[in-house]
Every structure is written in structure tokens, then in C-alpha cells.
Amino acid sequence: MIKVVLDTNIFISSFIFPGSISDLIYQSLIEEKFICLVSPDIINEIANVLRKKFKWNETNIVSRLKQISRHSTILKPTVKINIIQDVPDNRVLECAVEGNADL
């Protein structure tokens, strides 16, 4: 099965825009049509964006994070990458390298 690391924007867009392409990707994650790789850094970024930018309450944030965690493989990358100016994107690359992601 294909291993995928999703950028935080895919998760956020799926939550904010039901029926969007991002939501279809998220539904495929829930249906386990691919192996989703995430790291604690990615999970924290999702929570922070939902909390700060979209003013979600903690109950809804925790619910979504639990759902992601149940349907994903959580990795703790050992390699630090610093090649992209947008620092959070480096965390996505670290997770992809650690999990030998296909996409």
C-alpha cells in the first residue's frame, strides 16, 4: 500500500471545506486506502492552526487529532531537515524520510 505524508493544509482544508478535494483525501485516509504517516510535530501544527486561526474549541481539536491518530502511523523522525524556508514544511519532509514515504 502507498505511504503518504499529508501537509497540514490538507487536513485543515478537509475540516473547513467539507466535500472539497482535501476532504476526499481525508476520507480516503479514514477508509485506510493508503498508509498515512504523521509525526507529533505535524499533529501539533494541525492543533495550533485550528486553535489560533480557526478558533476551534479543544474538544473538537482533540476529537480530530484522535481520528487522525487512529488511522495513521505516528513516527518520531530522528533526522532533522532544514532546507525549506517555511520551517513546518521541513517537518513534513522529516516524516516522509523517516517513513520512507511514496508521496
Buried (B, 14 or more C-beta within 10 A) or exposed (E): EEBBBBBBEBBBBBBBEEEBEBBEBBEBBEEEEBBBBBBEBBBBBBBEBBBEEEEBEEEEBEEBBEEBEEBBEBBEBEEEBEEEEEEBBBBBBBBBBBBEBEE
